[in-house]
Amino acid sequence: VPLEARLDFASAVRRADVLLSHLECVPSTASRARGYGKPMVVVCHNTHLPTFRHMAAGQTALAVYNSLWMQAEA
């Protein structure tokens, strides 16, 4: 659920078993995952610091890399 959708993201997180995120939504999703104790899956498209730093913040249960060079960077 993108934050820009203005939906009740917190309510959706509480009902979820796992959170899935990518790109610009990773920082906010990582924060919610930590806050609600939910595992997070991240689809990694690049190693840009804002996305990659939050992906590696400890709550990521699974990282899906879109290329071998991305996997090597991890």
N, C-alpha and C positions, 0 to 999 in steps of 0.2 A: 504494500500500500504506500505509494509515494506520499510524502508529507504534503506536497502541493495539492493533493486531492482533497484536503481538508476533511478527511474522514476521521473517525475516532480510532486512531492508530493504536492507542494504549489498550482499548477494548479488544481490538483484533489480536494484539500481542498476548493478552491474558488468555485468550481462547486457543492460541496456536500451540502446536507441539514443537515446532521448529520455525525459525525465521530465515528467510532467503533474501539475499540482497546482492546488489552489484553497483558499480560506479558511484555516482554522487550520493546514493542512499546508504552506503556502507557506514559512514560515521554515526548517523542517527540510529540506524538499525543496531549497530554494535552497542551503542549506549543503552538502548531498550533491552537488548538481549542480556546485558550485564545486570541491569536493574531488575528485570523480571526472572532472571535465572534460566533463560531459555537458550538452547543450543542454536548456533547460527551457521548457515551455509552461505559461502560467498563465491560468486562467479567472478573470477579475476581476469580482467581484460588488459591491464597494464600495471606498471610498477610505480605509478605516480604516488608520491608520498601520502597525500591525504587519504586515498583509498587503501593503499597497501599497509600503512601504519595501523589503521583500525582493523584491518583484516587479521593482523598478527597480534591483536591486543589480548588474546587469551580466551575469548569466548567462541572463537570459530571452531566448530566441530568438524567441518569439511570445507576445504578450499578446492574449487574446480578451476583449473588453469586452462586457458584457451589455446595454449601453445607450449612447446617444449622449452622455449627460452624463458617463458614465465615460470615454469616449474623450476628451472635452474636458478632463477633469481630468488626463489623462496628459500 
